[in-house]
Amino acid sequence: MSKRTSLAAAAVLVGTVLIAPGSANAGPPGRGGDGVQNIIPITQILAFGQKVTAVAVEYSSEVNPRTLNRDTYTVSDSLYNFRFDPVEDITDPTKRADRTITAVYTNDTPDLNADRQSDPGKYVIVELDSTDPGGNTVMATGNYVKVNPDLQTQVVQNEDVYAQPAKPGQGRGPRLAAASDEAYRPTEPAINLLADDFVYERFTTTTGTMIPYAYHLPDGYDAARKYPVVVILPGQGMGFNGSNEGVQVAADIPATAWLQEKWTGTSEDVIVLAPQNQRVGSAAAQADVMVELLNTFAGEFSVDQDRIYASTVSYGSTLAWAALATYPGLFDGALITGGFAASATQATAVAASGTPVWITHGTHDHLLNVSTTGQASYNRIWNAYMELGKTPAQANELVKYTEYADSAFYEPDRHLAAAPTYEDETILQWLLAQ
């Protein structure tokens, strides 16, 4: 792709700048000797977005796991959530809370062990309850959001930590770090599970418009095979504002869900393409940019031209409706979550193309009234099929609608219909079946 500039080195930055020893909230004092060497956050992307779900505490040598337990550490974090709170809350010391520690074990790399059992290593992995309110990494910046470059995670080592003894089973080994009430801040960029596996690049259209995008190829990608591709069209605030590249992957679940069988319920390999349009010009103009990127991308990688799908969040629906109307047959199926309404003209075009669409919306969406958006889109497309002579049964196979009650949202953001939608693997499997 000749009009593309690599952004691999600036993928998704979710870490902190080292703080000089001796300053407030200084980094670990033991760097280069005994004591805590580094604090490394580990993030995961959940239904409502990315958050710190573990911390790797690095020591100077192999740690004796037999001396560790869930009381060895206290981990605290900011309670800030960009969906509800003012951005000033990020650093407000009164708006913090301790996280619930669910496992403590050693590892030879700053990474999670699926079995939560210790492997020999100098890293102590402290896993945290993902349902805790603290630890969100996405922050507001004006009308946009970005990944916070200065995470507020803090770790206190409450008990002494020991090295492995010289002979296995003989004592607890020499002390690596004494118990302290020092609150250690992150000293290394976060390890962002799955988000770091995406490639982050830029594409320039034939008219000179630049669009950042992220993509992920399946493990063991084989150019001789053909893969379905899911195009993720994010919400308004996840559009590119000049300094927030990559947030369309981190802010919500849709981009990374397709990499995980626990979300999709299928082991099928899928390519994910996540454009980050600049929010400049009409939705139709932004759709044109997205489509040119998609066509170029599909020409470079091994994409199954009969299995190209769109999945949208909020404002991303406007790009999908425009593309479905202007480029009939481009998408083989579309999943519209918490979106804007399709116009009567767009609904007629969708019906004429026969592109299957599944629309989901929250009953009490506080930003987009369900009756004038989700319900209206469904009714317009369904009625358009009736006007084309389809039977109700035929229309029901081509346009589907799900409305979520408040109880379907584990966070009180009833606008993000993508959260309960993606928790229903039958909907994701439906999309891949089109």
C-alpha positions, 0 to 999 in steps of 0.5 A: 500500500504505497500511500501508507506510513507505518505507525508501529512505533506509536501504536497505543501508548498506555504507560507513564513517563518515569518519575525521578527517584526522590520526587513525589510518587517516585519510581522504585528506589531499587532500580539496578540493585535489590528492591522493586525494579519496575511496575508494569501495568497490564491492560485488557479490553472488556465490553466497556473498554480497556482497563488495567486488569493486572500489574507486573512487579519486577525484581532483580532476581527470581522471586520465591512464590511460596512467600507470596499471597494476595495480602502481599500487595495493595493496588489502587487506581483512579475511579475515573470513567470517561463515560460519566466523570469529569476529566479532572477526576483522573488525578483527584486523590479523593476519587481512588479506590483499592482494587480487588486482587484475585491472584498473585504468582511469579512469571519469567515475563510480564504476562498472564498465566492462564492457569494462574500458577507460578513459573520461575521468574523475577516478575510477580503478576498481581491479577485484579478483578476486572469488574472493579470500577477503577483502572479505566485507561481511556480519557476524554479530551474535548469532544474526543477520547484517547488512551491516557498516557499517564496511568494512575495505578499505584502498588504498595508492597505490604510484606517482604518479598524474597528470592529463591533459596540457594537450594530448593526447599531450604528456607525462604531465600534472601530478601529482595525487597522490604515491606514499605508503605511506598506507593509505586507508580508505573515505570514502563509503558503498559502491556496492552493485551490484544491491542498491542497485536494490532498494526497501526498505520495511515492511509492517504486517499487519491484526493489527499485525505489522510485516515489512520487505521488499525488492522489485525491479521490472524495468527499464521496468516496465509496469503493463499487462504481467503479470510472474512474481514470485519470493518469496525466503524467507531463512535464520534469521539473515537474519530481522529483528532490529531493526537488519539490514534489507536483509541478506536481499538481500545475504547470499546470491545468490537475490534478485539472481540473478533480475535477471541473465541470466548466472544465469537463462539467460533474458532474461525480466523477473521481479519479486523480493519478499524478505520479512524476517520477524521470527523471532517465533512459529511458522513457520506464523505467520510464513508467514501474515505473509508471505502477507498481504504477498504478497497485498497486494503482488500487488494493487498491482503487475502480478503474473501470478497464475499464476506466483508462485514461492517460493525458500528458503534454510535456515530459509525452507523452514519458511515455504514448507512451511507456506504450501504446506500452508495456502494450496494454489495460492498458489505455482505452484512452489517451490525449496527449498535446504538446507532443513528437512524437510516434515512428513508432513502438509505433504507430503500437502498439497503432493501434493494441491495438485500444486504442483511442488517442486524440493529441493536439499541438500548431502550433507555439510550440517553443520547439517541432516542430509541424510537427515532433511531434504532426502531425507526431504522428497523421499521424503514428497512422492513417496510421497504422490503414489504414494498419490494414484495417480500414476505414478512418471513423473508424480511425477518431474515434480512433485517433483525432488531434487538432492544436491550433493557437496562439490566443488559448493561453492567455499566450504566451507559445505555448508549453503548449497545455494543456491550450487550450485543458483543456479549451475545455470540449468536449475533456475532456468529450471525454476521459471519454467516452472511 
